[in-house]
Amino acid sequence: MERTLNIGSIIGSLVGLIAMAIGIINTFWVNDPGYGIFIFLLSLVYFPQAASLFKKVTGRSIPLLVKILLGLFILWTALGVGELFDKIDLMVNSF
């Protein structure tokens, strides 16, 4: 079985890694681990392996529009409400 990389899976994995990093920062460097775990779990939607598992289990795939809206939601909450840059400063200063 030959596997090829396509631009969609690469972009999805990058967005998933960014969202996962946001979730980890919020889980361990502030007093809001519930939000961090929630974002971490949402980040799994972007990885091709998780998407194929979801399709195998439910028989439906996650539409691209839902992924885009979810990514915007994650960025909005992390940058606006979650004060991500302040949390990154806390993380860097703790080392």
MOPAC internal coordinates of N, CA, C and O (Angstrom, degrees):
PM7 1SCF
backbone

  N    0.0000 0     0.00 0     0.00 0    0    0    0
  C    1.4461 1     0.00 0     0.00 0    1    0    0
  C    1.5329 1   108.32 1     0.00 0    2    1    0
  O    1.2310 1   120.48 1   -58.57 1    3    2    1
  N    1.2980 1   116.69 1   121.43 1    3    2    1
  C    1.4548 1   121.67 1  -179.95 1    5    3    2
  C    1.5162 1   109.50 1   -93.12 1    6    5    3
  O    1.2310 1   120.80 1   -46.77 1    7    6    5
  N    1.3326 1   116.08 1   133.23 1    7    6    5
  C    1.4538 1   121.21 1   179.14 1    9    7    6
  C    1.5183 1   108.55 1  -113.77 1   10    9    7
  O    1.2310 1   120.85 1   -42.56 1   11   10    9
  N    1.2957 1   115.97 1   137.44 1   11   10    9
  C    1.4552 1   120.37 1   177.29 1   13   11   10
  C    1.5230 1   109.44 1  -122.20 1   14   13   11
  O    1.2310 1   121.38 1   -30.41 1   15   14   13
  N    1.3180 1   114.97 1   149.59 1   15   14   13
  C    1.4526 1   120.51 1   175.21 1   17   15   14
  C    1.5145 1   108.96 1   -90.80 1   18   17   15
  O    1.2310 1   120.85 1   -44.82 1   19   18   17
  N    1.3094 1   115.99 1   135.18 1   19   18   17
  C    1.4522 1   119.03 1   173.60 1   21   19   18
  C    1.5178 1   108.89 1  -119.59 1   22   21   19
  O    1.2310 1   120.74 1   -16.57 1   23   22   21
  N    1.3050 1   116.18 1   163.43 1   23   22   21
  C    1.4606 1   121.65 1  -174.56 1   25   23   22
  C    1.5256 1   111.33 1   -63.15 1   26   25   23
  O    1.2310 1   119.90 1   147.81 1   27   26   25
  N    1.3250 1   117.79 1   -32.19 1   27   26   25
  C    1.4645 1   121.19 1   179.47 1   29   27   26
  C    1.5096 1   112.76 1   -64.78 1   30   29   27
  O    1.2310 1   120.30 1   138.53 1   31   30   29
  N    1.3243 1   117.03 1   -41.47 1   31   30   29
  C    1.4644 1   118.86 1   179.68 1   33   31   30
  C    1.5218 1   111.47 1   -71.68 1   34   33   31
  O    1.2310 1   120.31 1   147.28 1   35   34   33
  N    1.3385 1   117.01 1   -32.72 1   35   34   33
  C    1.4656 1   119.88 1   177.72 1   37   35   34
  C    1.5288 1   110.22 1   -68.25 1   38   37   35
  O    1.2310 1   120.45 1   133.44 1   39   38   37
  N    1.3238 1   116.75 1   -46.56 1   39   38   37
  C    1.4634 1   120.12 1   178.88 1   41   39   38
  C    1.5250 1   110.43 1   -64.33 1   42   41   39
  O    1.2310 1   120.25 1   138.19 1   43   42   41
  N    1.3247 1   117.12 1   -41.81 1   43   42   41
  C    1.4588 1   120.63 1   178.37 1   45   43   42
  C    1.5149 1   111.98 1   -60.56 1   46   45   43
  O    1.2310 1   120.58 1   137.71 1   47   46   45
  N    1.3223 1   116.50 1   -42.29 1   47   46   45
  C    1.4625 1   120.02 1   179.03 1   49   47   46
  C    1.5254 1   111.62 1   -66.34 1   50   49   47
  O    1.2310 1   120.24 1   140.51 1   51   50   49
  N    1.3351 1   117.15 1   -39.49 1   51   50   49
  C    1.4724 1   119.99 1   178.06 1   53   51   50
  C    1.5252 1   111.60 1   -64.71 1   54   53   51
  O    1.2310 1   120.54 1   135.23 1   55   54   53
  N    1.3293 1   116.57 1   -44.77 1   55   54   53
  C    1.4692 1   120.02 1   177.62 1   57   55   54
  C    1.5302 1   109.80 1   -63.21 1   58   57   55
  O    1.2310 1   120.41 1   139.85 1   59   58   57
  N    1.3241 1   116.82 1   -40.15 1   59   58   57
  C    1.4590 1   120.41 1   177.33 1   61   59   58
  C    1.5206 1   112.43 1   -62.31 1   62   61   59
  O    1.2310 1   120.24 1   139.21 1   63   62   61
  N    1.3301 1   117.15 1   -40.79 1   63   62   61
  C    1.4655 1   120.56 1   178.36 1   65   63   62
  C    1.5274 1   111.76 1   -66.34 1   66   65   63
  O    1.2310 1   120.31 1   140.76 1   67   66   65
  N    1.3330 1   117.00 1   -39.24 1   67   66   65
  C    1.4640 1   120.27 1   177.41 1   69   67   66
  C    1.5282 1   110.59 1   -64.68 1   70   69   67
  O    1.2310 1   120.56 1   134.10 1   71   70   69
  N    1.3200 1   116.53 1   -45.90 1   71   70   69
  C    1.4616 1   120.37 1   179.13 1   73   71   70
  C    1.5281 1   110.54 1   -65.05 1   74   73   71
  O    1.2310 1   120.20 1   143.03 1   75   74   73
  N    1.3226 1   117.22 1   -36.97 1   75   74   73
  C    1.4586 1   120.85 1   178.42 1   77   75   74
  C    1.5301 1   110.63 1   -65.58 1   78   77   75
  O    1.2310 1   120.33 1   139.82 1   79   78   77
  N    1.3293 1   116.97 1   -40.18 1   79   78   77
  C    1.4652 1   120.78 1   177.29 1   81   79   78
  C    1.5293 1   110.76 1   -63.81 1   82   81   79
  O    1.2310 1   120.31 1   139.39 1   83   82   81
  N    1.3304 1   117.02 1   -40.61 1   83   82   81
  C    1.4622 1   120.64 1   176.65 1   85   83   82
  C    1.5234 1   110.09 1   -61.08 1   86   85   83
  O    1.2310 1   120.60 1   137.73 1   87   86   85
  N    1.3185 1   116.46 1   -42.27 1   87   86   85
  C    1.4581 1   120.22 1   178.68 1   89   87   86
  C    1.5207 1   112.72 1   -64.40 1   90   89   87
  O    1.2310 1   120.19 1   138.74 1   91   90   89
  N    1.3217 1   117.24 1   -41.26 1   91   90   89
  C    1.4693 1   120.96 1   179.70 1   93   91   90
  C    1.5218 1   110.70 1   -66.19 1   94   93   91
  O    1.2310 1   120.18 1   136.32 1   95   94   93
  N    1.3334 1   117.26 1   -43.68 1   95   94   93
  C    1.4666 1   120.66 1   178.63 1   97   95   94
  C    1.5143 1   110.63 1   -60.03 1   98   97   95
  O    1.2310 1   120.39 1   135.43 1   99   98   97
  N    1.3203 1   116.86 1   -44.57 1   99   98   97
  C    1.4647 1   120.20 1  -179.55 1  101   99   98
  C    1.5160 1   112.76 1   -70.60 1  102  101   99
  O    1.2310 1   120.10 1   154.34 1  103  102  101
  N    1.3086 1   117.42 1   -25.66 1  103  102  101
  C    1.4585 1   119.61 1  -179.57 1  105  103  102
  C    1.5254 1   112.03 1   -76.87 1  106  105  103
  O    1.2310 1   120.21 1   137.93 1  107  106  105
  N    1.3206 1   117.21 1   -42.07 1  107  106  105
  C    1.4548 1   119.73 1  -169.40 1  109  107  106
  C    1.5185 1   115.84 1  -105.01 1  110  109  107
  O    1.2310 1   118.62 1   161.74 1  111  110  109
  N    1.3362 1   120.24 1   -18.26 1  111  110  109
  C    1.4554 1   119.72 1  -175.29 1  113  111  110
  C    1.5165 1   114.30 1  -113.23 1  114  113  111
  O    1.2310 1   119.33 1  -169.63 1  115  114  113
  N    1.2795 1   118.88 1    10.37 1  115  114  113
  C    1.4629 1   121.40 1   176.36 1  117  115  114
  C    1.5178 1   108.37 1  -144.94 1  118  117  115
  O    1.2310 1   121.10 1     0.25 1  119  118  117
  N    1.2990 1   115.51 1  -179.75 1  119  118  117
  C    1.4618 1   119.42 1  -178.31 1  121  119  118
  C    1.5267 1   112.55 1   -95.07 1  122  121  119
  O    1.2310 1   120.16 1  -146.58 1  123  122  121
  N    1.3346 1   117.31 1    33.42 1  123  122  121
  C    1.4614 1   120.85 1  -179.74 1  125  123  122
  C    1.5270 1   111.10 1  -131.81 1  126  125  123
  O    1.2310 1   120.05 1  -116.92 1  127  126  125
  N    1.3466 1   117.50 1    63.08 1  127  126  125
  C    1.4642 1   119.09 1  -177.41 1  129  127  126
  C    1.5300 1   113.22 1   -68.40 1  130  129  127
  O    1.2310 1   119.64 1   153.99 1  131  130  129
  N    1.3098 1   118.28 1   -26.01 1  131  130  129
  C    1.4648 1   120.46 1   179.14 1  133  131  130
  C    1.5152 1   111.50 1   -63.40 1  134  133  131
  O    1.2310 1   120.53 1   135.89 1  135  134  133
  N    1.3268 1   116.59 1   -44.11 1  135  134  133
  C    1.4579 1   121.24 1   177.34 1  137  135  134
  C    1.5230 1   110.38 1   -64.45 1  138  137  135
  O    1.2310 1   120.13 1   138.19 1  139  138  137
  N    1.3158 1   117.35 1   -41.81 1  139  138  137
  C    1.4604 1   121.11 1  -179.87 1  141  139  138
  C    1.5214 1   112.42 1   -62.82 1  142  141  139
  O    1.2310 1   120.51 1   136.83 1  143  142  141
  N    1.3104 1   116.63 1   -43.17 1  143  142  141
  C    1.4641 1   120.47 1   178.46 1  145  143  142
  C    1.5235 1   110.37 1   -66.05 1  146  145  143
  O    1.2310 1   120.56 1   141.15 1  147  146  145
  N    1.3315 1   116.53 1   -38.85 1  147  146  145
  C    1.4652 1   121.14 1   177.73 1  149  147  146
  C    1.5298 1   110.92 1   -60.69 1  150  149  147
  O    1.2310 1   120.19 1   133.61 1  151  150  149
  N    1.3243 1   117.24 1   -46.39 1  151  150  149
  C    1.4646 1   121.12 1   179.35 1  153  151  150
  C    1.5248 1   110.35 1   -66.89 1  154  153  151
  O    1.2310 1   120.26 1   140.51 1  155  154  153
  N    1.3214 1   117.10 1   -39.49 1  155  154  153
  C    1.4636 1   120.97 1   177.78 1  157  155  154
  C    1.5249 1   110.52 1   -59.08 1  158  157  155
  O    1.2310 1   120.15 1   134.83 1  159  158  157
  N    1.3175 1   117.31 1   -45.17 1  159  158  157
  C    1.4675 1   120.62 1   179.54 1  161  159  158
  C    1.5357 1   111.45 1   -67.26 1  162  161  159
  O    1.2310 1   120.36 1   142.36 1  163  162  161
  N    1.3283 1   116.92 1   -37.64 1  163  162  161
  C    1.4648 1   119.40 1   177.19 1  165  163  162
  C    1.5250 1   111.39 1   -65.51 1  166  165  163
  O    1.2310 1   119.94 1   149.90 1  167  166  165
  N    1.3141 1   117.73 1   -30.10 1  167  166  165
  C    1.4664 1   120.77 1  -178.68 1  169  167  166
  C    1.5223 1   111.90 1   -65.24 1  170  169  167
  O    1.2310 1   119.99 1   157.20 1  171  170  169
  N    1.3079 1   117.62 1   -22.80 1  171  170  169
  C    1.4602 1   120.88 1  -179.35 1  173  171  170
  C    1.5275 1   112.44 1   -64.82 1  174  173  171
  O    1.2310 1   120.48 1   157.93 1  175  174  173
  N    1.3272 1   116.69 1   -22.07 1  175  174  173
  C    1.4625 1   121.81 1   179.86 1  177  175  174
  C    1.5281 1   111.23 1   -60.04 1  178  177  175
  O    1.2310 1   120.15 1   150.61 1  179  178  177
  N    1.3204 1   117.32 1   -29.39 1  179  178  177
  C    1.4567 1   121.52 1  -172.79 1  181  179  178
  C    1.5185 1   114.37 1   -84.50 1  182  181  179
  O    1.2310 1   119.41 1   165.09 1  183  182  181
  N    1.3012 1   118.74 1   -14.91 1  183  182  181
  C    1.4593 1   120.62 1  -178.51 1  185  183  182
  C    1.5274 1   110.19 1   -83.16 1  186  185  183
  O    1.2310 1   120.23 1   -46.28 1  187  186  185
  N    1.3279 1   117.17 1   133.72 1  187  186  185
  C    1.4723 1   120.51 1  -175.92 1  189  187  186
  C    1.5350 1   113.18 1   -58.57 1  190  189  187
  O    1.2310 1   119.78 1   144.44 1  191  190  189
  N    1.3102 1   118.02 1   -35.56 1  191  190  189
  C    1.4672 1   120.17 1  -179.49 1  193  191  190
  C    1.5269 1   110.78 1   -66.00 1  194  193  191
  O    1.2310 1   120.28 1   138.47 1  195  194  193
  N    1.3239 1   117.07 1   -41.53 1  195  194  193
  C    1.4646 1   120.36 1   178.65 1  197  195  194
  C    1.5241 1   110.86 1   -68.47 1  198  197  195
  O    1.2310 1   120.64 1   142.79 1  199  198  197
  N    1.3235 1   116.39 1   -37.21 1  199  198  197
  C    1.4721 1   119.68 1   178.86 1  201  199  198
  C    1.5250 1   110.99 1   -65.46 1  202  201  199
  O    1.2310 1   120.37 1   139.44 1  203  202  201
  N    1.3351 1   116.89 1   -40.56 1  203  202  201
  C    1.4635 1   119.00 1   178.76 1  205  203  202
  C    1.5291 1   110.92 1   -69.85 1  206  205  203
  O    1.2310 1   119.86 1   145.31 1  207  206  205
  N    1.3262 1   117.87 1   -34.69 1  207  206  205
  C    1.4689 1   120.31 1   175.89 1  209  207  206
  C    1.5263 1   110.46 1   -65.39 1  210  209  207
  O    1.2310 1   120.59 1   138.19 1  211  210  209
  N    1.3313 1   116.48 1   -41.81 1  211  210  209
  C    1.4619 1   120.35 1   177.72 1  213  211  210
  C    1.5241 1   111.07 1   -61.04 1  214  213  211
  O    1.2310 1   120.75 1   137.24 1  215  214  213
  N    1.3355 1   116.17 1   -42.76 1  215  214  213
  C    1.4637 1   120.25 1   179.22 1  217  215  214
  C    1.5277 1   110.97 1   -66.33 1  218  217  215
  O    1.2310 1   120.36 1   142.14 1  219  218  217
  N    1.3219 1   116.91 1   -37.86 1  219  218  217
  C    1.4623 1   120.66 1   179.71 1  221  219  218
  C    1.5235 1   111.05 1   -66.35 1  222  221  219
  O    1.2310 1   120.36 1   140.26 1  223  222  221
  N    1.3322 1   116.92 1   -39.74 1  223  222  221
  C    1.4655 1   120.96 1  -177.42 1  225  223  222
  C    1.5306 1   111.73 1   -76.00 1  226  225  223
  O    1.2310 1   120.54 1   135.60 1  227  226  225
  N    1.3465 1   116.57 1   -44.40 1  227  226  225
  C    1.4660 1   119.39 1  -174.55 1  229  227  226
  C    1.5178 1   114.26 1   -98.12 1  230  229  227
  O    1.2310 1   120.21 1   159.66 1  231  230  229
  N    1.3314 1   117.21 1   -20.34 1  231  230  229
  C    1.4524 1   119.93 1  -176.05 1  233  231  230
  C    1.5186 1   113.27 1    83.01 1  234  233  231
  O    1.2310 1   119.96 1  -176.88 1  235  234  233
  N    1.3183 1   117.68 1     3.12 1  235  234  233
  C    1.4586 1   122.68 1   179.85 1  237  235  234
  C    1.5209 1   109.11 1  -128.02 1  238  237  235
  O    1.2310 1   121.19 1   -32.69 1  239  238  237
  N    1.3162 1   115.32 1   147.31 1  239  238  237
  C    1.4616 1   119.11 1   176.05 1  241  239  238
  C    1.5294 1   109.39 1  -100.82 1  242  241  239
  O    1.2310 1   121.29 1   -18.00 1  243  242  241
  N    1.3156 1   115.13 1   162.00 1  243  242  241
  C    1.4636 1   120.79 1   179.38 1  245  243  242
  C    1.5294 1   107.44 1   -85.93 1  246  245  243
  O    1.2310 1   119.90 1   -58.29 1  247  246  245
  N    1.3270 1   117.79 1   121.71 1  247  246  245
  C    1.4741 1   120.22 1  -177.74 1  249  247  246
  C    1.5332 1   112.21 1   -64.38 1  250  249  247
  O    1.2310 1   121.14 1   -28.76 1  251  250  249
  N    1.3157 1   115.43 1   151.24 1  251  250  249
  C    1.4592 1   121.54 1  -179.35 1  253  251  250
  C    1.5298 1   111.16 1   -61.18 1  254  253  251
  O    1.2310 1   119.89 1   140.81 1  255  254  253
  N    1.3198 1   117.82 1   -39.19 1  255  254  253
  C    1.4588 1   120.86 1   179.31 1  257  255  254
  C    1.5264 1   111.43 1   -60.35 1  258  257  255
  O    1.2310 1   120.14 1   140.99 1  259  258  257
  N    1.3182 1   117.33 1   -39.01 1  259  258  257
  C    1.4685 1   121.16 1   178.12 1  261  259  258
  C    1.5220 1   109.96 1   -64.73 1  262  261  259
  O    1.2310 1   120.31 1   139.16 1  263  262  261
  N    1.3323 1   117.02 1   -40.84 1  263  262  261
  C    1.4673 1   120.29 1   178.76 1  265  263  262
  C    1.5255 1   111.27 1   -65.39 1  266  265  263
  O    1.2310 1   120.16 1   140.08 1  267  266  265
  N    1.3273 1   117.31 1   -39.92 1  267  266  265
  C    1.4601 1   120.98 1   178.94 1  269  267  266
  C    1.5269 1   110.41 1   -65.31 1  270  269  267
  O    1.2310 1   120.30 1   133.23 1  271  270  269
  N    1.3271 1   117.03 1   -46.77 1  271  270  269
  C    1.4616 1   120.51 1   179.19 1  273  271  270
  C    1.5248 1   111.47 1   -63.73 1  274  273  271
  O    1.2310 1   120.34 1   141.84 1  275  274  273
  N    1.3192 1   116.95 1   -38.16 1  275  274  273
  C    1.4634 1   120.71 1   177.73 1  277  275  274
  C    1.5273 1   110.79 1   -65.50 1  278  277  275
  O    1.2310 1   120.11 1   139.26 1  279  278  277
  N    1.3317 1   117.40 1   -40.74 1  279  278  277
  C    1.4595 1   120.98 1   177.17 1  281  279  278
  C    1.5212 1   111.63 1   -63.08 1  282  281  279
  O    1.2310 1   120.19 1   138.34 1  283  282  281
  N    1.3221 1   117.25 1   -41.66 1  283  282  281
  C    1.4676 1   120.62 1   176.87 1  285  283  282
  C    1.5232 1   111.29 1   -64.55 1  286  285  283
  O    1.2310 1   120.30 1   141.02 1  287  286  285
  N    1.3224 1   117.03 1   -38.98 1  287  286  285
  C    1.4616 1   121.48 1   177.16 1  289  287  286
  C    1.5284 1   110.60 1   -62.52 1  290  289  287
  O    1.2310 1   120.37 1   134.97 1  291  290  289
  N    1.3227 1   116.89 1   -45.03 1  291  290  289
  C    1.4612 1   120.74 1   179.99 1  293  291  290
  C    1.5258 1   110.42 1   -62.08 1  294  293  291
  O    1.2310 1   120.33 1   133.82 1  295  294  293
  N    1.3335 1   116.97 1   -46.18 1  295  294  293
  C    1.4657 1   119.88 1   178.65 1  297  295  294
  C    1.5266 1   111.98 1   -63.60 1  298  297  295
  O    1.2310 1   120.19 1   137.35 1  299  298  297
  N    1.3165 1   117.25 1   -42.65 1  299  298  297
  C    1.4538 1   121.20 1  -179.46 1  301  299  298
  C    1.5245 1   111.04 1   -61.79 1  302  301  299
  O    1.2310 1   120.48 1   133.11 1  303  302  301
  N    1.3261 1   116.69 1   -46.89 1  303  302  301
  C    1.4622 1   118.59 1  -178.67 1  305  303  302
  C    1.5198 1   111.84 1   -70.79 1  306  305  303
  O    1.2310 1   119.94 1   144.90 1  307  306  305
  N    1.3227 1   117.72 1   -35.10 1  307  306  305
  C    1.4604 1   119.90 1  -178.01 1  309  307  306
  C    1.5249 1   111.67 1   -73.53 1  310  309  307
  O    1.2310 1   120.06 1   137.15 1  311  310  309
  N    1.3216 1   117.48 1   -42.85 1  311  310  309
  C    1.4583 1   120.16 1  -176.87 1  313  311  310
  C    1.5288 1   112.65 1   -82.86 1  314  313  311
  O    1.2310 1   120.14 1   142.16 1  315  314  313
  N    1.3084 1   117.33 1   -37.84 1  315  314  313
  C    1.4624 1   120.20 1  -176.57 1  317  315  314
  C    1.5095 1   112.59 1   -88.72 1  318  317  315
  O    1.2310 1   120.83 1   112.24 1  319  318  317
  N    1.2987 1   116.01 1   -67.76 1  319  318  317
  C    1.4528 1   121.63 1  -174.82 1  321  319  318
  C    1.5250 1   111.53 1   -76.28 1  322  321  319
  O    1.2310 1   120.74 1   140.14 1  323  322  321
  N    1.3438 1   116.19 1   -39.86 1  323  322  321
  C    1.4601 1   120.39 1  -174.45 1  325  323  322
  C    1.5044 1   115.38 1   -82.44 1  326  325  323
  O    1.2310 1   119.38 1   172.13 1  327  326  325
  N    1.3373 1   118.80 1    -7.87 1  327  326  325
  C    1.4624 1   123.34 1   178.92 1  329  327  326
  C    1.5264 1   111.40 1    49.59 1  330  329  327
  O    1.2310 1   120.88 1  -122.46 1  331  330  329
  N    1.3150 1   115.92 1    57.54 1  331  330  329
  C    1.4616 1   122.53 1  -174.51 1  333  331  330
  C    1.5222 1   112.67 1   -58.46 1  334  333  331
  O    1.2310 1   119.70 1   138.08 1  335  334  333
  N    1.3215 1   118.19 1   -41.92 1  335  334  333
  C    1.4610 1   119.66 1  -176.60 1  337  335  334
  C    1.5281 1   112.15 1   -65.93 1  338  337  335
  O    1.2310 1   120.01 1   144.54 1  339  338  337
  N    1.3315 1   117.59 1   -35.46 1  339  338  337
  C    1.4586 1   120.21 1   175.34 1  341  339  338
  C    1.5262 1   110.94 1   -65.46 1  342  341  339
  O    1.2310 1   120.58 1   142.95 1  343  342  341
  N    1.3099 1   116.49 1   -37.05 1  343  342  341
  C    1.4647 1   120.79 1   179.31 1  345  343  342
  C    1.5234 1   111.03 1   -70.42 1  346  345  343
  O    1.2310 1   120.20 1   144.79 1  347  346  345
  N    1.3190 1   117.22 1   -35.21 1  347  346  345
  C    1.4590 1   119.85 1   176.86 1  349  347  346
  C    1.5308 1   109.40 1   -66.37 1  350  349  347
  O    1.2310 1   119.91 1   140.89 1  351  350  349
  N    1.3440 1   117.77 1   -39.11 1  351  350  349
  C    1.4650 1   120.46 1   175.52 1  353  351  350
  C    1.5290 1   111.10 1   -60.86 1  354  353  351
  O    1.2310 1   120.12 1   137.42 1  355  354  353
  N    1.3149 1   117.37 1   -42.58 1  355  354  353
  C    1.4665 1   120.43 1   176.22 1  357  355  354
  C    1.5202 1   111.25 1   -60.07 1  358  357  355
  O    1.2310 1   120.86 1   137.53 1  359  358  357
  N    1.3221 1   115.96 1   -42.47 1  359  358  357
  C    1.4529 1   120.35 1  -179.24 1  361  359  358
  C    1.5313 1   110.75 1   -63.83 1  362  361  359
  O    1.2310 1   120.30 1   133.96 1  363  362  361
  N    1.3285 1   117.03 1   -46.04 1  363  362  361
  C    1.4686 1   120.94 1  -178.28 1  365  363  362
  C    1.5274 1   110.36 1   -65.86 1  366  365  363
  O    1.2310 1   120.04 1   140.26 1  367  366  365
  N    1.3147 1   117.53 1   -39.74 1  367  366  365
  C    1.4697 1   120.97 1  -179.32 1  369  367  366
  C    1.5193 1   113.23 1   -72.36 1  370  369  367
  O    1.2310 1   119.91 1   162.78 1  371  370  369
  N    1.3334 1   117.78 1   -17.22 1  371  370  369
  C    1.4693 1   119.83 1   179.96 1  373  371  370
  C    1.5216 1   112.19 1   -80.02 1  374  373  371
  O    1.2310 1   120.36 1   168.83 1  375  374  373
  N    1.3357 1   116.92 1   -11.17 1  375  374  373
  C    1.4613 1   119.91 1   178.84 1  377  375  374
  C    1.4621 1   109.98 1   -91.53 1  378  377  375
  O    1.2310 1   120.10 1   180.00 1  379  378  377

